[in-house]
Amino acid sequence: METSELLKKVRQIEIKTRGLSRNIFAGQYHSAFKGRGMAFSEVREYQYGDDIRDVDWNVTARFVRPYVKIFEEERELTVMLLIDVSGSRNYGTANVMKQSIITEIAATLAFSAIQNNDKIGVLFFSDKIEKFIPPQKGRKHILYVIRELIDFRPTDTKTNIAQVLKYLTNAIKKRCTAFLISDFIDKDSFKDDLTIVNRKHDVVAIQVYDRRETELPSVGLMKIKDVESGEEHWIDTSSSRVRKAYKEWWDNRQKAMNDSFKKCRVDSVSISTEDDYVKSLISLFDKRS
């Protein structure tokens, strides 16, 4: 992309997503994520109405009466955007690519973080770590992030979500909020790694998909290509059996993915390229508040 065209695109994304984060997400973001960054402060005796999960059992045993831990909100969070840049992001049938929606969602979250005095960092991943942008604050930094979101070119096309989760665990020592933004088209399981990383960090999964990925149209013989592996196949979409099998595959895949998120205690949302992602994000934030 030429420099002038890129700068124009960066400015368009900035105007749109900064406005969304400032006017729509300001309150929701704070209540949904700021409250999750809590640091231990002190203990006091248990009072009626205290959460039993806050009981400090060691102090309770020592004094033979219940004590609870008191937490105070950390003044700033570190927010990490884990962005899938594999080949499957370059797909879309509703006049918009998955990549474009991912970019806008990521930029909106980035501006929300900056406006709440949080640091923002990015991990671009395919089947390897393509690029790591360390967390920082400031407008100059966030414009750099948006520029990379728009124009980054990965070296590989495949997907390995487990790899980026392992990297996050090792690279970010302090607890952070991590948004994993992907279509989650990954042939390998990442459930164990997601369980481990979510114990240390607060992970939120955002799936971006295209409606055409959920079912096949009846248009006769169709040549399909796996953009990540390069494999090509002919399928007969006029066959109801073929269309039904594909739909069942998609539904089973979505169920397995959502079951994994639930078992790992990871909040998630699925957003179609035709959806209003603003409503979807607000719904996600409300669910966490």
Secondary structure, DSSP 8 states (H G I E B T S, - for coil): --HHHHHHHHHHHHHHHHHHHHHTSHHHHHHHHGGG-EEEEEEEE--TT--GGGB-HHHHHHHTS-EEEEEEE-S--EEEEEEE-SGGGS--SSSS-HHHHHHHHHHHHHHHHHHTT-EEEEEEESSSEEEEEEEE-SHHHHHHHHHHHHH---S-----HHHHHHHHHHH--S--EEEEEE----SS--HHHHHHHHHHSEEEEEEEE-GGGTS----SEEEEE-TTT--EEEEETT-HHHHHHHHHHHHHHHHHHHHHHHHTT-EEEEEETTS-HHHHHHHHHHHH-
